Amino acid sequence: MENEAYSPVRIEELEAFRMVRYVVISHDPETDALNHMKRWAEENGISGSWGRVNRIIGWDFPYLSQEQVNVFHMHGYAAACILPEDFTPSCKDMEAVAQEKEKYAVITITEPFNNPFELIPNAYKTIMSYMEVNGIKHKPDGKCLPCFESEYEKDGVSYMDIYVTVDMN
């Protein structure tokens, strides 16, 4: 897709990492989940970024009942905090989970919240089109996050990187 809001799609290999995650099902789960993880990270002295990726990441949580979606108009979102290597969570309700090194197709959106309901879904479509044209398969194998989003700000400009796993074998 031609749009100046999008960077070209690129392939990145992310190193293995550990994270704690939090899921919310509500009318505004993105805000609820991200704010919860941001507070948790601040309380535990975790901030900044992990390489190019913000320490707080998020993704849609699709496991809802039809009643939650159709009757109550809810949806789900998961947020996670990528942990520093030497960090051990001390609270019992936050379990650290690991992800191995993985390759992702990545696109950056400039000012994604100027038109989020168009820019973000179209970024995913752009990645999937790039993968199809280049014969790259998606890798939703259950061992890693199949996709996620990372928001950040630089020089007063908002950005979102969208990551989708790829099988480069």
TAZIRA-V25777 format. One record per run of one state. SS is the DSSP state (H for helix, E for strand, C for the rest). FROM is the first residue (numbers start at 1). LEN is the number of residues. If there is no record, write none. Layout:
ss=<SS,SS>
from=<FROM,FROM>
len=<LEN,LEN>
This chain:
ss=<C,E,C,E,C,E,C,H,C,E,C,E,C,E,C,H,C,E,C,E,C,E,C,H,C,H,C,E,C,E,C,E,C>
from=<1,6,7,10,15,17,27,29,44,49,51,53,55,56,62,66,72,75,83,97,100,102,111,112,115,116,134,137,139,147,155,157,168>
len=<5,1,3,5,2,10,2,15,5,2,2,2,1,6,4,6,3,8,14,3,2,9,1,3,1,18,3,2,8,8,2,11,2>
